[in-house]
């Protein structure tokens, strides 16, 4: 796992993950998987689309996660 991606669910993160937190994690994931810190111009669209899709999936995951002894978590929708 990419070391700069942090856990976005309680109790590790004391507050709700923000859209910025979710997008930053998605960006780090795409960077790690693609091997590029920033895409070349001809890859920019597919790179950004992957970030948006992963951010949306992450927000959906966080909305559905139930932490033992806690309520169902809600997270903001990712910006696409």
N, C-alpha and C positions, 0 to 999 in steps of 0.2 A: 504494500500500500504506500501511496505517496505520503511522506512524512509531514508535509505541510497541510494536508487535509485534516481538519479537526472534527471531532465528534459533534454532531449538531442536535443531539437529543438530551433531555434531562436524565439524570442529574448532572451529567458532565457539563453541559451548557446551562447555567442557572436560569436563563431567560429563553423565550422563544427565539428560534433561529430567524434572522431577518432575511429578506430577499437578497441582500448583499452577501450575507454568510453563505447562503445556498448557491448563489452564482459563483462566488469565489471558489467554493469546493468543486463545482462543476468545471470551472475553468482549469483548476489544478489537475483534475482527473483527465480532461481532454489533452492537456499539455503532456501529462505522463504517458498516456496511451499513444499519442501521435508522435512523441519524441521532439516536438517543436514548442519552443516557448511562445513564439508568435508565428502565425502561418504566413507563407508567401502569398502575394496578392491573388494568385490563381487558386489558392486553397482557402482563402478567407471566408467565403460564404459557407462552405461545408463545415469549417471549423466552428464558426459562430452558431450554425444550426445545431451542431452536436452539443455545444455548451447550453443552448436554450432547451433542447430536449432532455438533457441530463438534469438540468436545474428543475424542470417541471416534474420529472420522475422523482427527484429527491424531495421536492415539496409534497408530492402525493404520498410518498413513503412516510415522511415525518407526520403528516396529518393522520395517518392510519396506525402508527406505532402506539402500542399501549405499554406503558412502563409499569411493571409490577408495583402494586400499591399506589398507583396513580391513575389519573384520568386519561382519557384518550387525548393525545397531543394534537394541537392544531398549529399549522404553519402557514405563513403567507404564501400566496400563489407566486410562482416564479415569473419573472418578466420574460416574455419571449421575443 
